[in-house]
Amino acid sequence: MFDPLIDFFSEHESIFVLTGAGVSTASGIPDYRDEKGAWKHSKPMEYRDFVATHEARQRYWARSFIGWQRFQNAQPNPAHVALARLEHQGRLVHTVTQNVDGLHQRAGSRRLTELHGSLDSVECLGCGAIIPRATMQQQLLAANPVLAYLSARVAPDGDADLDGYDETEVQVPQCKACGDRLKPRVVFFGETVPAHRVEECYAALRRADAMLVLGSSLMVYSGFRFVREASRLGLPVAAVNRGVTRADELLSFKLHTDCAAALGTVIGALDQAAAGNS
């Protein structure tokens, strides 16, 4: 089953990797879509809604306060560890992740672009001041002690499915420097990825001799664009994903399996081959 992926790594020396939510599910972080590409949870909040209304920000921060408590405790799983090891072996030219959980960095990946940012900090939409997410949690709790007693089912990217609570009661902290709105330093749905990040990824892709997609349906254009560019450049593209992807017709092959299991098998095979050649 894993032979095509083992061959893929054996035949290419500079692989550009794009990861999605499916890489972090083994760490207890839910993914967005089912195997047919449909939403598993309610659609995430749009950027335009977050910036436009106080009610939307009340809803976001109430749910995110609860979701963050579990999200921050997630640990890198074997898929993250395997990618860091493959990078250190010189097999990966760059890793681009659509995830905002910081688990690639914690596993040891260094040639990394967090395409959508990271949830571990918060920024002011007015003056640009940045505070740690832990500080935002403290401010939310101080203004809303009741949040400490609420529970909800965990949702993707540190969100939570909070029902039966009047979110319009939530007091949302404002920037202490200028009084403007505070937002997590991540790219929301409907928001534009910073141009310098996109160019960083394109530059890395031009140094690659192949592309591998891990745990992403590619339904969001921010990731799909790199598969399309790889195809334009004539690079082979493979994927490991449970279910359909937006780029199925552009793929050399796809494995419908768990990312950690696939990468673990690859590393085992590469190690065995290296031992046999020594």
N, C-alpha and C positions, 0 to 999 in steps of 0.2 A: 504493500500500500504506500509506503513512504519512499520507495525507490526513486520516483521522479524528482522528489525534493532533494534526496541525497545526491543524485546526479547533477541537479541544478547547482548545488554548492560546490561540487567537484569541478564543474565545468566553468565556473565564473569566480573571479578573484575579487571583484569590487562591486558588491551588491548594495543597492539602495533599498532600504526597508521602510515601508509605511505601515504603522500599526493603528488599530482601532480598538473599540471597546471590548472585542472578543479576546484580546490579550490579557485584560484585567479581570475578567469574570471569575477566574480561579482565585483571585484575591478577595472575592466577596463583593465586587462592585458590579451591579447589574449592567447589562447592555441595553441599547435602545430598541433594537428591532428583532423580529423573529426570523425564521429561516426563509420566509417569503419576502422579507424586506419591510413588513408592516410594523407600525409602532406597537411595542409591548405595553407601554405606559402612556399617560397623557402626553401630548406633544410638549416639548420643553418651551419655556417662555421665550418669546421673541425679543430681540434687542429694542425694537421700537416701542413695545409695550412697557418694558422695564423703565426706559427713560421718560416715557410720556406720562405715566400716572403713579401717584402715591400708592394707590390700592395695589397695583401690580408689584411694587417694591415691598409692600407689606406682605403680600403673598409669598414672594420669593424668599425674603429673609426669614420668615417664620419657618418655612419648610427647610431652608438651607441650614438654619441653626441646628435643627434636629439631625438632618442628614450628615452634616459635617462631623458630628461626634463619632460616627462609625467610619466615615470616609477617611478621616485622618489616621485611623488605626489599621488601615489596610497595609499589608506587607507584600513586597515583590514575590511573585510566584515563579516557578521554574521557567516560564517563557521569558520573563524579564531577565532572569539570571543567564539563560542561554544566549540571549541577544548580546548582553554585555560581554560574555565570554567570546562570542564570535567576533565582536568588534575588537577585543584585545588580541585576538589571533590574526587580525588584519584582513578578515574576510568581508567586513562591512565597510563601505565607504561612508555611510551616514544612515542614521535612523531618524525618521520623521514620525512623530506620534500625534494623533488627533486627541489623545487622552489628556486630561488635566489633573491627573492624580500624582504626578511626580515619581511614579514607581520605577520608571526606566533609570532616572538619575540615582535613585536609592540603590538600585541593583548594580550600578557601576558603569552605565553607558555614559560616554563623554562626547562623542561626535553625534550630537542630538539636537533636534529642533522641536520644541513644544509648540506645534502649529497654532493651537488654540489657547496657549497660555497655561497658567497654573492657578488652582484654587487657593494656594497657600498665602496669597496676599490680596489686598483690597486697595482700590485707587479712587481718588476723588475725580468726578467728571468735570469739576470746575477748575481747580488749581493744580490737579495732577499729583497731589500728595499721596503717598503710599504708606499703608500700615499693614502689619502682619494680620493674617486671618484670626489668630488667637486673640488679638486686641479687639477685633470686631465682635467676636463671640462674647468677650467680657462685657462690651458695651451693650450688646443685645440683651444679655442676661440681667444686667443691672437695671435696664429700662423695662424689662419684661420678665420678672421672676417666675411667672407661671410657665414659661417655656421649659424650665428645668423638669417639669412634671409631665410633659407631653411625650408621647411616643407615636411612631408612625413607621410604616413599611418603607424600607430603604429603596431609593430610586437611583437612576444613573447620575453620575457626576455630582455626588454629594447632595442630591435633592432627596425629598421624602414625600410620600403620599399621605399628607396630613388631612384627615377628614374629621368633621364634627367639631371644629374649632373656628371661632369667629376671627379670621385673620385681620379684620379691620380694626381690631383692638391693639394690634402690634404697634409699638413705638419704634420707629426706624431711626437709628443714629445718623446724624449728618456729619459732614467733615468739620472737625474742630478748628481747622485753619480758616475756612471760608464759608462754611455752612451749606455747601452744595451737596449733591447726591453722591453716595458711595456705591461702588460696583465692584464685584470680584474681578480680578485681572485675567479674565478669560473672554474668549470670543463667543458671544451668544449666537444662537440661531438668528440669521438675518443680519448679522454684523459682518463687516469686512475684515479679513485677516490682514494684519499689517504688511505692507508691501515689502519691507526689508526681510521679513521671515519667508515670504513666498520666493523672493529672489535667492535667498540663502539655500532654499531647497532645490530650486532649479539649477543653481551652480553645482550643488552636490550631485544631482542627477546626471549632469553632463560629464562628471568624472566616473560614472558607474558603467559597468558592462552588463548589468541586468537589474531588474526590480522585483522585489517580493512584497506582496501585500499580506498582512497578518491580521485576522480578526476584524475586518472592516467590510461592510456591504458597499461602501463607496457611494452611497446614495447622496451624500453631501458633496457639493462641487469642490470644496476646499481640498479634499483628498483626491477625488477623481481626476482633477486636472493633471496630476503628476503621472497617472497611468496613461492618460491621453498623450502627454508629452513624451513619455518613454516610448510609446508606440510610434510616435512621429519620428523619434530618433533611431528607430529600428532596434530598440532593446527588447529582449525577451522579458515578459512579465508573467510571474506565477503568483498564485494566491493560496492561502490556507484560511478557509472560512466556512463556518457552518451555515450554509444557505447561499442564496443568490447574491451576486454583486452587480453593480451597475456596469461593470466592465467585463462581464463574462465573455463577450465576443472578442475581446482584445487579449485574452489570456492564453499563454502557451499551455497551461494546465492549471487545475484547481483541485485541492484536496479538501473534502468535506470532513474535517476532523478537528480535534482540539489542538490549539497552537502549542501548548506546553508539551504534549505528547509528540507532536511532529518535530519540534525543535530538539527535544531530548534525544530522539532517535537519530537525528542528523548529527548531533555532536558525538554520540556514541560511534556512529559509523566513521566519521572523520577522524576521531581519535584512534580507532582501530586501524584505519588506513595509514595514519601517520606512524603508528607503532610498527606496522608491517614494513614500512619503508626505511625505518631507522636501523 
